[in-house]
């Protein structure tokens, strides 16, 4: 099971950070795409690509609203070229990126169409102009120009022409609700669950994805599975919980985005998720000292995140690998976490957890 780490997109420090991540033994690095809160992810990934030779590089995650599918495809394919085929595209329906534009996550139909278009572009295919949803009041049809000749459809030629030299960039879809999980199973290369580290919830997601593919006449084993997980490694359990509390609010909220909890949850967990939903302050997004962070109980944190000393973290990660996950993207030590605990947690992960997860 690959272990990736997540962080912000910061152009000035991305090369140095990527080198540190590679030297520490991580398998890959994901950066967020949230234009009002961090830098451009593709600039950061390109700089990281030139400073490293081994680690995977990707978005964690972009969305289907702030960039046209053709722009997203060409950006991640460019990173893939620079990195010698080490790029992945992580995508979701959008959260903070859209919130800072006054919008909620993308509608399901738009998101599914975007995923389909992405895969077409990344495979070198063509998207019909009739399917491109640019409002005509923003840009009229090209036919209004009365050109002698023009492209018959939308295709990124250099991607298609270069596929003979390298594989298609994988598309990894962040998913928590049943409809997006099913959609991801049909249009993604890997489903990246945002269901927490709870084994029962992840097993439910995997079963749903496989059933969706089987019902559609596809190979149920023809897709990979991964997860976004919050992990706080510390010998003091309270300190470990403090490392993940802020980040966990963000990922747990995906399971109750519209007020109703997704997936199998106990009555107690449902109560925590609903309290999180009603108390969420986007102005304190990811912060461990936020209003929403105070709604998470110790029991909830212990099951939905991975917290504790190195041996406990390794045990929990192995339980995820046993489910069939081949990739985990780990977040920890977000803003608002006790600053004295963050470097300790990172050191324990690098010195004990990463080596402990290797064969």
N, C-alpha and C positions, 0 to 999 in steps of 0.2 A: 504494500500500500504506500503510495507516494505521499509525502508530507510537504505541503506547501505553506507558506506564510503570507499574510495579507498586510497591506499598509496603504498609506496615502500616496498620491502621485505628486512627487516633489522633484521638479527638474534639476534643481541645483545639487540635491543629495542623492538622486536615484542611482547614479553609477557607483558611488561609494557604498550605498546601502546594499545594492545588488552583489557587489563583491563580498561584503560581509556575510550576506545570506548564503552565497555559494561556498565560502570558506567554512561556514558553520555546519554544512552538511545538509541543508534543506534541498528538497527536490525542485522547488519552484517558488516564484514570487508573483503575487497578484496585487494590482493596485486598483483603487476605487476610481470610478468615473462620476464625479459629482462637481460640476463646473463652478458652483458658487462656494464650494468648501475646499477644493484642492486643485492642483494644477492639471494640465492635460495628460491623460494616461498614456497616450501613444508617444508623446515626446519623452516621457519618463521611461517607457519600455524600450524605446529605441536607444536611449542613452545607456540603459542597463544592458542591452544586448551587446553594445560595443565594448563593455567593460567585463563581460563574463564569457564563459565558453560552454558551460554545462547546464545550468538551471533553466527550467521552463519559465516562460514569461507570459502574463496574460492580464486581462481585465477582470476585476472581481468586485462589482460587475458594471457593465455598461447597460444601456436601456434602449428601447425601441422608439423613443420619441425625439431625443435631442439631436440625433444625426440620422440622415437618410441611410437606408440599408447599404446602398452603394458606397457611401462615404465610410461607413463602419467597416465594410469588407475590405476596401482598399487600404484603410489605416492598419488593420491587423495583419493583412497580407504583407504590407511593407515591413512591419516589425518581424514577421516570419522570415522574410528574405534577409534582413540584416542579421538575424540571429541564427541563420542556417537551420530553419525549420524547428524552432523551439517555442513558437507562439501558440497560444490558445485564446479563444474568445469566450469569456464568461459574460452572460447576459441575463437580465431579469426584467420585470415589468416596470422597474423604476421605483425609487423611494425619495431619498433626499434631493437627488438631482431634479426631480419633478416638483417636489414640495417647494423648492426655492424659485420655481416658476409659477407657483400658485396652482399646481395640478396634482391630481391623485395618480396612482399607477395606471399604466396603459390598459385600455379595454382589451378583453381577451381576443376578440376577432382581429383587432389591429396587431396584437402581439403575435398571433399565429401566422398572419400574413407576412409579417416582418421576418420571422424565423424562416419561413419558406423562401422568401426572397434572398435572405442572407446565404442560405445553403446553395441556392442557384448561382449567385455571384461567386461564391468561394469555390464552386466546382467548375467555373468558367462558362456557365450557361447564360442565357438571355432572359430578361424579365420584360414582359409586354408593357408598352407604354400605358395601355389601358388599366394595368394593375397598379400603377404608381399614383399614390394618393397626395400629390402636391395640389393644393387648392388652385383652381383656375383664376381666382381673384388675386392670387399672389403671383402666378406666372401662367400666362395663357398657353394653349397648345402650340407646339412648334409649327403646326400647319398654318398658323396665322402669318408666318414669315414668307410663305410661298417660295421656298428654296428649290433650286434645281434638283438637289439630291440631299438625303439626310439619313442618319442611322435608322434602321427599321425597328430596333428594340434597344433596351438598355443592357449592355454587356461590358464587363471590365476585361478588355482584351488581354492585357499583360498578365492577369492572373491565369486566365485559361491557357495562354501560350506557355506559361511557366510550370504548369502542373506536371509536365513530363519530367521535370527536374526535382520535384518534391511533392509530398503529400498535401492534401487539402488541410487548411487550418481547422482544427476541431472546434465545434461549437458546444459549449457547456451551459446548460440552462439551469438557473437557480429556481427551485420550485418548492412550494410548501403545501398549497391547496390541491385538491384532487383534480381539478380541471387543468391546472398548469402542469402538474405531474404527467397527466395523460398526454397533453400537448407536447411536453418535452420528450416523452418516450417516442413520439412519432417524428419529431423534427430535429431533435438534438443528437449529438454524438455521445454526450454524457449527461445524465441527470445529476445535478448538484443539489442535493436536498438541503433545505434550510428548516429542518425539523428538530434541531437540537441533537444532542448525543444520546437520546433515549433509544434503546435498541428496539423496543416495540413499535415506536413511531417510524423508525427507519425501515423496519421489516414491512410495515404496512405500505410505505411508499414504494419500496422495491416490488412488492407483490402487485400493486396497482399498475406500475409501469410495465411490468412483464405481461400482465393480463391485457392491457391496452394494445400492446404490440401483437400479441397472439390473436386477439379479436380482429385486428386489422390485417391479418394474414402475413405478419412480419415475424422474423425470428425473435422470440422473447429474450434470447441471450445475445442479440445483436446490438446491444447498447451497454455502455459502461455506467457505473454508479459511483458517486462521490458525495461529499457533504461538507458544508461549512460548519465548523465547530469552534466554540469558544473554550479556550483552555487556560487555566491558571495553575501554574506549577509552583508550589511553595510548601515547606514543611509545616507551616502554620495554616490551618484550614481556613481561618477567618481572613488571613492575608490572601490566600488563594482565591477565595470567593470575591474579595475586593478587586482582584485583577480582572475578573470577567464580568462583573456586575453591569458595567455600562454597555459593553459590547453585546452582552446577552439580551439586554432590553431591545436592541435593534433587531436581532435575529428572531427572538421570541415573538416580537410584534408581527412578523410576517405570517405567523400562524393564527393571528386574530386581527388582521388588517382591517376588516370591515365589521368587527364587533362579535363575530361568531368564530369559535375556535375550530381549527381544521385538524383532522386526523384523530386517532384514539387518544383521549385525555381523561384523566380521572376528574371527579367533581372538584377536588382541591386545586388541581392544575387549571381547570377551566376558570375557577374563581380568580386565580392569580393572573391568568391571561386577560381576562375581562378587565380587571383592575389596571393592568398595564395599558390596555387600549384606552381606557377612559382618562388616564393620567399622563399620556404621552405628550411631551413638549418637544417639538421638532427643533426649537431653538437650543435645546440641550442634547441634541442627537449624539448618541454613543457615550455620553458622559456618565461616569460612575457615581458622581455626586448629584445626579439629576433627580427630579421629582419621580420619574418613572422607575429609576433604579431602586427607590425605596419600596416599591410594590413587590419586589421579588423576595420570596422567602428562602431561607437556607436550604430547605428540602428541595424546592424547585431548582435552585442553582445547582445542587449536587447531582441532579439527574439530567437536566437539560444542558449543562455544561460539563466539562471535565476539569475537576479541581482536586488538589491534594498534592502529596509528595510524588517524586518521579515514578516510583513503582506503581502507585495507583493510576497515574496518567497512562503509563504503558499498558496496564491491565485494561483500562477502558478503551484505548486505541485498538488493542488487539481484538476486543469484542466487536468493534466496528469492521475490522478487516474480515472477521469470521462471517459477517453478514454478506460479504461480497463487495464491499466498497473497495475500490482500487485507488482512491485519492481522497485526502482530507485537507481542506484549507483551514488553517488554524489562525484564530484571532485571539489576542490577549493584551492586557496592559493598555487599555484605551484611555482617553483623556478623563481626568477626574479620579483615576485610580491612585492609591497612595504612592507617591513617587519613589519612596524608599524601597518599595517591594518590586517595582518593575524590573530593575537590573538583576535582582536576585532570581526572579522567575525566569528571565531570559537565559541566565547562566545555567540554571538547573535543566532547562529544556535542551540546550546545546550540549552540555556535558553528560547528561544521563538519558533523557527521553529519546533524542534522535538516535544515539548509538544503540539504545535498548530496543529500538524498533527494527534494527537491521538484522538480516539473516545471520 
